[in-house]
Amino acid sequence: MNKICVFLRFALITVLLANTACSQATGCKSCKTAPVSKNEENGPIIPGADQIPLYINYLKGKNIGMVINQTSVIGKNLTASVDSLVHSGVNVKKIFGPEHGFRGNASNGATVGDAKDPKTGLPVISLYGNKHYKPTPADLKGIDLMIFDIQDVGVRFYTYISTLHYVMEACAENNVELMIFDRPNPNGYLIDGPILDTINRSFVGMHPIPIAHGMTIAEYAQMINGEGWLKKGVKCKLKIIKVANYKHDLPYTLPVNPSPNLNTPISILLYPSTCLFEGTTFSLGRGTLVPFAVLGHPALKGKYSFSFTPKSIPGMSENPPQKDQECFGIDLQNISSNDITGMGTINLKWLLELYNAFPDKDHFFNAYFIKLAGTTELRKQIETGKTEEEIRASWQPGLTAFKTIRKKYLLYE
């Protein structure tokens, strides 16, 4: 009983210290406040970055590099983790930014160059611009430890896990330890979709996993190491700061948009299903304020009453598909999160319905669809009229095998 009391006291002190340290680091009373997601049995979900007492002493005296973006925040005031660590006396030397940039304001696919952070004066190295996906030995020179602190959404073609791969590989090759501040996966309940055939490997799909993998960043990093996916089978030395009170099936509201076009909780939940429309001639709402929540095409006029018109929106989508064209199709803005998560699967109905409704089927898909699907089979199945049930049945052997592999690397229930 005494041991239990000591443990509970330590846990309470840890949480209080984390919140206090974060508030002191910002000194800002007007900042946004993070929403709290709860595990009803054990208390609020606490991301790894917020648990400052678990790692702060380990960082002192080391030269630190940070792979971060706008989601890399600490505490209820959403203080940038780099600002918090610098304020706490940690010797941060360099910042590395993924797709969309360090501040998260670059459009999808936009080239992001190196820069200097005006607030801290630190150099910012882009891991997306000019095919510079992997830190070079020169980038890592003088770095003792790298921190990876980016909010992911649990989907294979969301490129932050590709950045994770290359950072791990570079760290392994240059004998640099990688600390991961783990964060919840808002789609953690979902494991679904075809397994990527590595012949279709690209930056939007590097590993033989399904579209939705149901893992956190730290769990996924362990899988990358354990399955030998790094070049020549090298292993990255990992130190993980886990999420407290987290389970994969718990709902989690992200405090910061993970990228410009995932700007609502519903868009994040719809993303595993509707992002496949990036591989078609359809608009999925880029160029509107509700991307991934509307689907349409000008050719469906008269078949659907709902319509929207994509426009150029700087920082979100400058040149969206079907720009300035009135698109007709499906409105998903009012679908509830319970309806989405309750399915427990990727929604294929919208893809099949709009393919069948589209008059020019030879031009429905584009070459990008195979990269997103990770396999040539899904397109063939749709074009030959396979039913949803038949398509799903073809996924099951791969999903069953993946789930068995996945279990080895889980940190949470």
C-alpha positions in Angstrom: 0.0 0.0 0.0 2.9 2.4 0.8 4.4 1.8 -2.6 1.1 2.6 -4.3 0.8 5.8 -2.3 4.3 6.9 -3.3 3.6 6.1 -6.9 0.4 8.1 -6.9 2.1 11.0 -5.3 4.9 10.9 -7.8 2.4 10.8 -10.7 0.5 13.8 -9.4 3.7 15.8 -8.8 4.8 15.0 -12.4 1.6 16.3 -13.9 1.7 19.5 -11.7 5.3 20.2 -12.5 4.7 19.7 -16.2 1.8 22.2 -16.2 3.7 24.7 -14.0 6.9 24.5 -16.1 4.9 25.0 -19.3 3.1 28.1 -18.0 6.3 29.6 -16.8 8.0 29.0 -20.1 5.4 31.0 -22.0 4.5 33.8 -19.8 1.6 34.4 -22.1 -1.9 34.7 -20.7 -3.6 35.3 -24.0 -2.4 32.1 -25.8 -4.9 29.5 -26.9 -5.7 26.8 -24.4 -5.5 23.1 -25.4 -8.7 21.0 -25.2 -8.4 18.1 -22.8 -9.1 14.6 -23.9 -9.8 12.2 -21.1 -9.4 8.5 -20.3 -12.3 8.2 -17.9 -10.5 5.5 -15.9 -7.1 7.1 -15.4 -7.4 10.8 -16.1 -6.5 13.2 -18.9 -4.3 12.2 -21.8 -0.9 13.8 -21.4 1.4 13.9 -24.5 5.0 13.0 -24.0 6.2 16.6 -24.5 4.1 17.8 -21.6 5.9 15.5 -19.2 8.9 17.8 -18.7 10.3 16.2 -15.5 10.7 12.9 -17.4 13.3 14.3 -19.8 14.5 17.7 -18.9 17.6 16.5 -17.0 18.5 14.1 -19.7 18.7 17.0 -22.2 20.9 19.3 -20.1 24.5 19.4 -21.2 23.7 18.0 -24.7 23.6 19.7 -28.1 20.0 19.2 -29.3 18.4 19.1 -32.7 14.6 19.2 -33.0 12.4 17.8 -35.7 9.3 19.9 -35.1 6.5 21.9 -36.6 3.5 24.0 -35.4 2.1 20.9 -33.6 5.1 20.7 -31.3 3.6 22.4 -28.3 3.8 22.0 -24.6 1.2 22.6 -21.8 -2.2 24.2 -21.7 -1.0 27.4 -23.2 0.4 25.6 -26.3 3.9 26.9 -25.9 6.2 25.9 -28.8 8.4 23.0 -27.5 11.5 24.7 -28.8 10.7 27.9 -27.0 10.0 26.0 -23.8 13.3 24.0 -23.9 15.4 27.1 -24.8 13.8 29.0 -21.9 14.6 26.1 -19.7 18.3 26.2 -20.6 18.4 23.4 -23.0 21.1 23.9 -25.7 19.0 23.6 -28.9 21.3 24.0 -31.9 19.1 23.3 -34.9 15.5 23.0 -36.0 14.5 20.5 -38.7 11.1 21.1 -40.5 8.9 18.5 -42.4 6.4 19.0 -45.2 4.4 22.2 -44.7 7.4 23.8 -43.0 8.5 24.5 -39.4 5.5 26.8 -38.8 3.1 24.6 -40.8 2.0 27.3 -43.2 3.2 25.8 -46.6 0.7 24.2 -48.9 0.7 20.5 -49.6 3.7 19.6 -51.8 5.1 23.1 -51.7 8.9 23.3 -51.7 10.1 24.6 -48.3 13.6 26.1 -48.1 16.0 26.5 -45.2 15.5 29.5 -43.0 16.2 31.1 -39.7 13.7 31.1 -36.9 13.1 34.8 -36.0 12.2 34.1 -32.4 15.1 31.9 -31.3 17.6 32.8 -34.0 18.1 29.1 -34.7 18.8 27.7 -38.2 15.9 25.8 -39.7 16.8 23.0 -42.0 14.0 21.9 -44.4 13.5 18.1 -44.7 11.1 18.6 -47.6 12.6 21.2 -50.0 14.6 20.1 -53.0 14.3 16.4 -52.2 16.3 16.9 -49.0 14.3 14.4 -47.0 17.2 13.0 -45.0 19.5 15.0 -42.6 23.1 14.9 -43.9 26.2 14.2 -41.8 26.8 18.0 -42.0 23.3 18.7 -40.7 23.9 16.4 -37.7 27.5 17.6 -37.0 27.8 18.6 -33.4 24.4 17.2 -32.5 24.3 14.8 -29.5 20.6 14.0 -29.5 17.7 14.6 -31.9 14.1 15.2 -30.7 11.2 14.2 -32.9 8.0 15.9 -31.7 5.4 16.0 -34.5 1.7 15.2 -34.3 0.7 12.5 -36.7 -2.7 11.3 -37.8 -2.1 7.6 -38.3 -2.3 7.3 -42.1 0.4 5.9 -44.4 0.4 8.7 -46.9 0.6 11.4 -44.3 4.3 12.2 -44.9 5.5 12.8 -41.3 6.2 9.1 -40.9 8.3 9.2 -44.0 10.3 12.1 -42.4 10.6 9.9 -39.3 12.1 7.1 -41.4 14.8 9.3 -42.8 15.6 11.0 -39.5 16.0 7.6 -37.9 18.2 6.4 -40.7 20.4 9.5 -40.5 20.6 9.2 -36.7 21.6 5.6 -36.9 24.3 6.2 -39.5 25.8 9.1 -37.5 25.5 7.6 -34.0 23.0 10.2 -32.8 20.3 9.1 -30.3 16.7 10.0 -31.2 14.2 11.0 -28.4 10.6 10.8 -29.4 8.0 12.9 -27.6 5.0 10.6 -28.4 1.6 12.0 -29.1 -1.8 10.3 -29.5 -3.1 9.0 -32.8 -6.5 10.6 -33.5 -7.2 7.6 -35.8 -5.7 5.1 -33.4 -8.8 3.0 -33.5 -8.5 2.3 -37.2 -6.4 -0.4 -39.0 -7.7 -0.8 -42.5 -6.9 -0.6 -46.2 -4.7 -2.5 -48.7 -1.1 -3.3 -47.7 1.5 -1.2 -49.7 3.4 -3.2 -52.3 6.9 -1.9 -52.0 7.3 -1.8 -55.7 5.1 1.3 -55.3 7.3 2.8 -52.6 7.4 6.6 -52.5 7.5 9.5 -50.0 3.7 9.1 -49.6 4.1 5.4 -48.8 7.4 3.8 -47.8 6.6 0.7 -45.9 4.4 -2.4 -46.3 1.6 -1.3 -44.0 -2.2 -0.6 -44.6 -3.5 2.9 -45.3 -4.5 3.3 -41.6 -2.0 1.7 -39.2 -3.4 2.4 -35.7 -0.1 3.3 -34.1 1.5 6.3 -32.5 4.7 7.9 -33.8 6.8 6.1 -31.2 5.2 2.7 -31.8 5.8 3.2 -35.5 9.4 4.1 -34.9 9.8 0.8 -33.0 8.3 -1.0 -36.0 10.7 0.7 -38.5 13.6 -0.4 -36.3 12.3 -3.9 -35.6 11.3 -4.8 -39.1 14.7 -3.7 -40.5 13.3 -1.0 -42.8 16.2 1.4 -42.5 19.0 1.2 -45.1 21.3 -1.8 -44.6 19.2 -2.8 -41.6 20.8 -0.2 -39.3 19.1 0.5 -36.0 18.3 3.9 -34.5 18.9 4.3 -30.8 15.5 5.4 -29.4 14.5 7.0 -26.2 10.7 7.4 -25.9 8.7 9.7 -23.7 5.3 8.0 -23.7 1.8 9.5 -23.6 0.2 9.1 -20.2 -3.3 7.6 -19.9 -3.7 6.8 -23.5 -5.4 3.9 -25.3 -5.7 3.5 -29.1 -9.4 3.6 -29.1 -9.7 6.8 -27.1 -11.0 9.9 -28.9 -8.5 12.7 -29.0 -9.0 16.3 -30.1 -5.8 17.8 -31.5 -4.9 21.1 -29.9 -3.2 22.4 -33.1 -4.1 21.6 -36.8 -1.5 19.1 -38.0 -1.4 20.7 -41.5 -3.2 23.5 -43.3 -5.8 21.3 -44.9 -6.5 19.1 -41.9 -8.2 22.0 -40.1 -11.1 20.3 -38.3 -11.6 17.2 -36.1 -13.9 15.8 -38.8 -11.4 16.3 -41.6 -8.8 14.4 -39.6 -11.3 11.5 -39.2 -12.4 11.6 -42.8 -8.8 11.8 -44.1 -8.1 8.0 -44.4 -11.1 7.7 -46.6 -11.4 10.9 -48.7 -7.7 11.5 -49.3 -7.9 8.7 -51.9 -9.7 11.3 -54.1 -6.3 13.0 -54.5 -5.6 10.3 -57.0 -8.7 11.2 -59.1 -9.9 14.1 -61.2 -12.3 15.1 -58.4 -12.0 17.9 -55.9 -11.9 16.8 -52.3 -12.4 20.4 -51.0 -8.9 21.8 -51.4 -9.5 25.4 -52.2 -12.3 25.6 -49.7 -12.4 26.0 -46.0 -13.6 22.4 -45.5 -11.0 20.2 -47.3 -11.6 16.4 -47.1 -15.2 17.0 -46.1 -16.7 17.8 -49.6 -16.3 15.7 -52.8 -17.3 16.8 -56.3 -16.7 17.4 -60.0 -18.3 19.8 -62.6 -19.3 16.8 -64.7 -21.8 15.7 -62.0 -24.1 18.7 -62.5 -27.6 17.5 -62.6 -26.8 14.3 -60.7 -26.1 16.0 -57.3 -27.7 19.1 -55.9 -24.8 20.0 -53.5 -22.1 22.1 -55.0 -19.0 24.1 -54.1 -16.3 26.0 -56.0 -12.6 25.6 -55.2 -10.7 28.9 -55.1 -7.0 29.7 -54.6 -6.3 30.0 -50.9 -2.7 31.0 -50.1 -1.1 28.7 -47.5 -3.8 26.1 -48.0 -4.1 25.4 -51.7 -2.9 27.9 -54.3 -3.9 25.8 -57.3 -6.5 23.3 -56.2 -8.0 20.7 -58.5 -11.1 22.1 -60.4 -10.1 25.6 -59.4 -12.9 28.2 -60.1 -15.2 25.4 -61.4 -18.5 24.7 -59.7 -18.3 21.1 -58.4 -21.3 18.8 -57.7 -21.2 15.9 -55.3 -21.3 14.8 -51.7 -21.3 17.0 -48.6 -19.7 15.3 -45.5 -19.5 18.4 -43.3 -22.2 17.4 -41.0 -21.3 13.8 -40.5 -20.7 13.0 -36.8 -17.4 11.7 -35.4 -19.3 8.8 -33.9 -20.6 7.9 -37.4 -17.1 7.8 -38.8 -15.4 5.9 -35.9 -18.4 3.6 -35.5 -17.8 2.1 -39.0 -14.3 1.0 -37.8 -13.2 0.9 -41.5 -12.1 3.2 -44.3 -15.3 4.3 -46.2 -15.2 2.9 -49.8 -18.8 3.7 -50.6 -18.0 7.3 -51.6 -15.3 6.3 -53.9 -17.4 3.6 -55.6 -20.5 5.8 -55.8 -18.7 8.7 -57.4 -16.8 6.4 -59.8 -20.1 4.9 -61.0 -21.7 8.3 -61.3 -18.8 9.9 -63.3 -19.5 9.9 -67.1 -15.8 9.7 -68.2 -14.5 6.7 -66.4 -11.3 6.6 -68.5 -10.3 9.8 -66.9 -11.5 9.3 -63.3 -8.2 8.1 -61.9 -4.7 9.7 -62.3 -1.3 8.2 -61.8 -1.1 9.3 -58.1 -3.9 7.0 -57.1 -1.6 3.9 -57.2 0.9 5.7 -54.9 -1.9 6.5 -52.4 -3.5 3.1 -52.5 0.0 1.5 -52.4 -1.1 -1.2 -54.9 -2.3 -1.5 -58.5 -5.1 -3.8 -57.4 -7.6 -1.3 -55.9 -7.9 0.7 -59.1 -8.4 -2.5 -61.1 -11.0 -3.8 -58.7 -13.0 -0.6 -59.0 -12.7 -0.5 -62.8 -13.9 -4.1 -63.1 -16.9 -3.6 -60.9 -15.9 -5.5 -57.8 -18.2 -4.9 -54.8 -17.1 -3.3 -51.6 -17.4 -6.7 -49.9 -15.1 -8.3 -52.5 -12.6 -5.5 -52.2 -12.5 -5.7 -48.4 -12.1 -9.5 -48.5 -9.0 -9.1 -50.6 -7.4 -6.9 -47.9 -8.0 -9.3 -45.0 -4.9 -11.6 -45.4 -2.6 -8.7 -45.4 -4.4 -6.9 -42.5 -4.3 -10.1 -40.4 -0.5 -10.4 -41.0 0.1 -6.7 -40.3 -1.9 -6.8 -37.0 0.3 -9.7 -35.8 3.5 -7.8 -36.6 2.0 -4.6 -35.1 1.5 -6.2 -31.6 5.2 -6.5 -31.1 5.7 -2.8 -31.1 2.7 -1.4 -29.1 3.2 0.8 -26.1 -0.5 1.2 -25.3 -3.6 -1.0 -25.2 
